[in-house]
Amino acid sequence: MKILFLDDDPVRTKKARRCFAKDKLHEAETAKQAIMLLEKHSPYDAVSLDHDLGGNIYCPSDEVSGFAVAEYISKMPKEKMPKQVVVHSFNLCGAENMRKVLQGIVPVVKRPFNLNNNLSFINKAVIR
């Protein structure tokens, strides 16, 4: 599986590396990095997005948040779209904004990150 994981928290990223050790994991800490990876490596089997990046809380959403990536995905050609997007942000407003922009375009799972089990959920949620 090819997965794009957007998060600026090194603990979450380390957890993603362990969970997806057998998969091809691309990591991004910023919206700009994630969009560059989408441009270069799409399509992905799954894209997992955090909303608040750089230690900031955004609501309404901002172009440097994960919302910018969700918006980018919503405008991608169908053949480049990920099979699924997982929104793992704790920011309920931001997560809902990302879900809404992707609704009806790509399957979306909204699940706040949990170090105990969230990434195993993402693994099960991905369309293989």
Buried (B, 14 or more C-beta within 10 A) or exposed (E): BBBBBBBBBEEBBEBBEEBBEEBEBBBBBBBBBBBEBBEEEBBBBBBBBBBBBEEEEBBEBBEBBBBBBBBBBBEBEEEEBBBBBBBBBEBEBBBBBBBEBBEEBBBBBBBEBEEEEBBEBBBEBBEE
